[in-house]
Amino acid sequence: MRRTRWIVLGGCFLAYLFDALEIVLLSLTLPRIRHDMGLTVYQGGLLATATLLGIGVSSVLGGYLADNFGRKKALVLSLLTFGGFTVALYAVPNFSVFLVLRFLAGVGLGTVWSVVSAYIVETWPAESRGRAAAFVISAFPAGGILAATLSGYLLPNWRLLFLIAGAAVVAPVAVVLVCFRESADWAAQKAGNAAAAVSVRDVLRGPLRRTTLLGTLMAALVLTGYWGAMTWLPTYLTTERGLAPGSMARFVMILNIGIFVGYNGFGLLADRIGRRPTIILTLIGAIAALPVYALTTHQTTLLWLGPVFGAFTAFFAVFGSYLGELFPTRARTTGAGFCFNIGRGVSAFAPFALAGLAGSIGFSGGLIVCAGFFALGAAVALLLPRTGDHAEGPGAEALVGLTAPSNA
C-alpha cells in the first residue's frame, strides 16, 4: 500500500498538471485569439464559459464512469478526451467550432479532478490525506507555470501551442496505463455490490442530499469568484494597469509560484486543524487580499501582490480531500465530482458576467465583486460538517450495506 500510494500521488500530479495546462493556456492565449479571430470581449468570455460548462457536464458523466467502471478507466478516458479536443484547436476554423471543441474538452478536464481526488482519498491515510490531495492539486499552478513558459516561446502562434499541449497528454496516459492499479477501496465495494449501479440520484436523496446541495452551493460561490478573477487578470493588468503584454508570462509564473506554495502549505495545515477550517481561513485571506490587489496601481507592487492572493486560493487544493471525505466510497466520485464540477459549471458564467461588469465598473470593480462571492462561500462552508477522522463521509449511513470499509 505504501508503494501504491506514492505511485498514485505522482501519477495523479502528472495527470492534473496537464489538465491545468489546458485550462490556463486559454487565459494566456485569449488576447491573441481575440485579435486573430476578430472576437469581442464577450465572445472571449464565452470561450472560457464553454470550457467550464463542459466541466459541469463531467460532474454527471465522469462520476458515473468512475463509480461504476473504475477509477483507472475513467482517468484514462478523461485524459484522452481533453487531449484530443485540444489538439483539434490547431485547425479550428471559426468561433462556433472553437466553442464546441472547448465544451467537449471541458468534459474531460472536469473528470480528471473527480478521479484523482477519489484516488487520493482511497489510497492515503486520513492523517496525511490533506497534504497529499493538496500536493496533487498544486499541479494546477505548476501547470500554469508550464503554460506561461510555453507561451513565452510559442506565442503568437497559439494554434501550435494547443497542438503541442494536447499531444503531450500521451505522457500521463502512459503512466496511468502502465503503473496504476485500480483503487482497492473501489474494487472491494464493487465486488460486494456488482449489480448496484451508482447514479446522481444516490447523492441527492436521504442524508446525503443536504451535504450534496450545500457542498455544491459552496463550490459554486467560491469558484465563481475564483474563475471570474483568474480568467481576466491578464486582461485587467494590461488594459487598466498598463502592464506590457510581454510581461504577462512573467506575471503568471510569479502568481503560480505563490499558488503552488500556498496549496502545499495550507495542505499541511489542513491535516493539523481540519479541512473545513482551512478552507474558511484561505477564503478570509482571499477576501482581504483581492480588493487591495484590485485597487493597487503601482506595477511592481502588482507583480508581488499576485502571489499573495494566489497563495490564499488554496481552498481549491483542500476541496479535493474535503469533498471526497464527505461521501462514502461507492458514491465518492459522483458526490465530490457533482459538488465541485457543478460548481465549476455554474461559475462558467463568471468570465462572461465579469466582462459585462467591466463596461460599467471596470475589471478592478469586478474583482472586488469576486471577493464578495468568496465571502458567501465561506458562510456556506460553516454549515457543512468537519471531516478528516475517517474516509467515509458523514452521509455514509445513507448507503449502509452498500459500501466497503475504507483503508484509512
Buried (B, 14 or more C-beta within 10 A) or exposed (E): EEEBBEBBBBBBBBBBBBBBBBBBBBBBBBBBBBEEBEBEBEBBBBBBBBBBBBBBBBBBBBBBBBBBEBBBBBBBBBBBBBBBBBBBBBEBEEBEEBBBBBBBBBBBBBBBBBBBBBBBBBBBEBEBBBBBBBBBBBBBBBBBBBBBEBBBEBBBBBBEBBBBBBBBBEBBBEBBEEEBEEBBBBBBBBEEBEEBEBBBEBBBEEBBEBBBBBBBBBBBBBBBBBBBBBBBBBBBBBBBBEBEEEBBBBBBBBBBBBBBBBBBBBBBBBBEEBBBBBBBBBBBBBBBBBBBBBEBEEBEEBBEBBBBBBBBBBBBBBBBBBBBBBBBBBBBBBBBBBBBBBBBBBBBBBBBBBBEBBEEEBBBBBBBBBBBBBBBBBEBBEEBBEBBEEBBBBBBBBBEEBBBEBBB
